[in-house]
C-alpha cells in the first residue's frame, strides 16, 4: 500500500515485547525456584499476573510470601510497565548534527 513503519516504531515494539517475555520468563523461574508447583501452573500464574487477567489455578494462596510478592510485582509491572516504557522510548529523540534548510513554498 506504499507505506512503511518507521525504525523507531519497530525498535519500540521490539523493546516492549522482549521486556514482556523476559519478565514472564524470569517470574516463572522465580516461582519454580521458591515453590514445588508444576511448570505449567507457574507459567499460567505468571502470565495471568503480568497480563492482569485475574485468572488463577488456585495455587496463589498457598504460595510462600516470596512467590506472592513476585506475582504482585508482575501485576504492577504488567499494568504500568509497557505503557511507561513505550512512552519513554517514544519521547526520546536523537539530536541531529545538521539541519535542513527551510524554504517557503511557492503557492500559485
C-alpha positions in Angstrom: 0.0 0.0 0.0 3.0 2.3 -0.3 3.5 2.7 3.4 6.2 1.7 5.8 6.8 1.5 9.6 9.5 3.7 11.0 12.5 2.1 12.5 11.8 4.0 15.8 8.4 2.3 16.0 9.8 -1.1 15.2 12.5 -0.6 17.9 9.9 0.5 20.4 7.7 -2.5 19.7 10.6 -4.9 19.9 11.8 -3.5 23.2 8.3 -3.8 24.8 7.8 -7.4 23.5 11.3 -8.5 24.7 10.8 -6.9 28.1 7.5 -8.7 28.5 8.9 -12.1 27.5 11.9 -11.5 29.8 9.7 -10.6 32.7 7.4 -13.6 32.2 10.4 -16.0 31.9 12.2 -14.6 35.0 8.9 -14.6 37.0 8.3 -18.2 36.1 11.8 -19.3 37.0 11.4 -17.4 40.3 8.2 -19.3 41.1 9.8 -22.6 40.2 12.7 -21.9 42.5 10.7 -21.0 45.6 7.9 -23.5 45.2 7.3 -27.0 44.1 4.4 -26.3 41.6 4.5 -27.6 38.1 6.0 -25.5 35.3 2.6 -25.2 33.6 0.9 -23.9 36.7 3.7 -21.4 37.4 3.7 -20.2 33.8 -0.1 -19.8 33.9 0.0 -17.8 37.1 2.9 -15.5 35.9 1.3 -14.8 32.5 -2.1 -14.1 34.2 -0.4 -11.8 36.7 1.6 -10.0 34.0 -1.4 -9.6 31.8 -3.6 -8.5 34.8 -6.2 -11.0 33.7 -7.4 -12.2 37.1 -7.3 -15.9 36.3 -5.6 -18.4 38.7 -5.1 -22.1 39.0 -5.8 -21.7 42.8 -2.2 -22.0 43.9 -1.7 -18.3 44.7 -3.0 -18.6 48.3 -0.6 -21.5 49.0 2.5 -19.8 47.6 5.1 -18.5 50.1 5.4 -14.8 50.6 8.3 -14.5 48.1 6.1 -16.1 45.4 3.2 -13.9 46.2 5.4 -10.8 46.1 6.7 -12.0 42.7 3.2 -12.1 41.4 2.3 -8.7 42.9 5.4 -7.2 41.2 4.4 -8.7 37.9 0.9 -7.4 38.2 2.2 -3.9 38.8 4.8 -4.0 36.1 2.3 -5.6 33.7 -0.2 -2.8 34.3 2.2 0.1 34.3 5.5 -1.0 32.7 4.9 -1.5 29.0 3.0 1.8 28.7 5.7 3.7 30.6 8.5 2.1 28.5 6.7 2.8 25.3 6.1 6.4 26.2 9.7 6.8 27.4 11.1 5.4 24.1 8.7 7.5 22.1 9.7 10.7 23.8 13.4 10.0 23.4 14.8 11.9 20.4 18.2 12.0 19.0 19.6 15.4 18.1 20.7 15.8 14.6 24.1 17.2 13.9 22.8 19.0 10.9 19.7 20.9 9.9 18.0 21.1 6.6 17.4 24.5 5.0 14.0 26.0 5.4 12.0 27.3 2.4 8.8 29.0 1.8 6.8 27.0 -0.7 5.5 28.8 -3.7 1.8 28.6 -3.9 0.3 29.8 -7.1 
